């Protein structure tokens, strides 16, 4: 049995600059991050969990030393200076990262009887008098399956659902700690709070992306004037890991990014070549969601108007049926008065306030939305993945002045949604003329319209820069939007029936309304809204 040290074993999947899939070690991923395009794990949410692990290592390393490995003594020592040096070189200062990780080498064994990675030891459980644990099978933490021992997941193409390799187990453990569910039942002794379902589960996670993995990590690195004390989970004692107070809130980013929803134990003598993994788990409380505004930099936010979190700023989950561009105002801090209490995702605020002036004006940046939906029942079982990407020029992302590019784009988003609502009103009128109350058809038609709009709008948005003639370019989009909506309306109209043509008397206007008159009203309204001559 190999203890499997994650610093040296190839367990992380990446796409290199030749578009080939590679498996690399933790040390290799930092040394060569500039030669890898992106993480390429089994799912986008797994990649996000790994991204936060990598960020925790960076935040910890450079909170303690500079790029030359010199200790930070002055509390006002600006990390941004070192960030700029690495950005200018377009690769990490690897020696300080290497030195930090090697100093923690004994904490990065997947199987160990003292400090197993993201786990606790048998001695830890015994010292806390923990006798009852939940049983977590490989197929439950593998989010390609997400199957409990009590309910089968259909249509999973695999011979042995519980079989995991060492590298797969390491990745899925990290993801499981972030996207857990609550199907297991063993609580930490004395715990009265609700069990964590995983901090990231249901959160509308957002991160920035660059041209390669180095740039992506750097764009999400949160810089501060003074170095905050960072403490990732592998540096914590058992007592620090097993906080059971209901208002627990991490005090630093490394602690947040490596937060564990469970204490888990895996027999250090496990040999995955011979046996399936058996994981013992003990529930811990979740992070206090009402403190998320102060700590979480990688999410959208909302202020509920009812419920137990009424009036508090809490993470806003992604709507799987709503494209990311429709939240452009939340992403770019162009908010209407009803949303004035919301805040920009921290990584974007960090970009605006600290990083943008050092990034080339022609740099392309992606905004990625990632998350999981889950069953709203006792199990909170993850049941679906949300993933969406916007490509935006750096000039656009930085132009937040009044009437600047951001404001103009947000105006087009609002105008587009208003045009779709006009289309929805047309569909409702057609249903009334046909004496039908098929709300399902109305919703489906609107979804189809948004689907047809999605890629063209992203393309339009991705080609805006500081030199764009927005008057002309906006007109191009409005004409394309008009054509999409009219084509969809014509699709609904045909074939026309006698009832469609006869229509009905509108008692308010004392005029005949049929599908032709409603179509004429639709096109007239759209032309006016979109300023089409």
Number of C-alpha atoms within 10 A of each C-alpha: 11 14 17 18 21 22 22 15 17 19 23 22 21 23 19 20 13 9 11 10 15 15 17 19 18 19 19 17 22 24 18 16 23 20 17 24 21 25 25 18 21 15 14 20 24 24 22 23 23 21 19 21 20 18 21 23 21 21 24 22 20 25 22 19 19 19 20 11 17 11 12 17 10 9 11 11 16 17 22 17 14 18 22 15 14 18 19 11 9 15 19 23 21 18 14 20 22 18 13 19 18 14 10 13 14 17 22 22 23 22 24 23 16 16 19 23 21 22 27 22 22 16 11 18 19 10 10 13 11 15 11 15 20 16 19 19 20 24 22 22 25 23 22 17 20 21 23 19 10 6 8 12 11 8 7 11 9 9 7 10 18 18 20 19 13 21 18 15 19 19 21 24 23 22 24 23 25 25 32 28 26 20 17 19 15 20 23 25 15 8 15 13 14 14 24 23 28 25 20 26 24 22 22 21 27 26 23 23 23 20 15 19 25 25 23 21 23 23 24 24 22 23 25 15 13 15 21 17 14 20 20 19 21 19 14 12 12 18 10 10 20 19 15 22 16 16 15 14 18 19 14 18 24 23 23 22 24 25 23 30 27 29 23 24 24 20 16 18 12 17 16 15 12 9 11 18 22 15 18 20 24 24 26 28 25 24 23 16 18 15 17 18 21 11 15 22 21 22 29 26 25 19 16 14 10 9 7 8 13 11 14 20 21 23 24 16 21 26 14 16 10 15 22 22 20 16 16 20 20 21 23 23 20 21 18 10 7 7 14 10 14 18 19 21 23 21 21 27 17 19 21 16 12 15 22 17 12 12 16 11 15 13 13 20 22 20 20 18 24 27 27 24 21 18 12 9 10 10 16 20 23 22 15 14 16 21 18 17 18 22 20 22 21 21 22 24 21 20 17 17 9 10 11 13 21 23 21 17 22 21 16 17 18 16 15 22 14 15 22 21 13 19 25 19 15 20 25 19 18 24 18 16 20 16 10 12 11 11 12 8 14 19 14 11 18 18 15 13 20 21 14 15 18 16 13 15 19 17 13 15 19 17 14 20 20 15 7 12 10 15 9 9 14 17 14 12 18 21 16 14 22 20 12 16 23 16 13 17 21 11 10 13 16 9 8 11 11 7 13 19 15 14 19 17 13 11 8 6 8 9 10 13 19 22 25 16 12 18 20 12 14 22 18 12 15 23 16 11 16 20 11 12 6
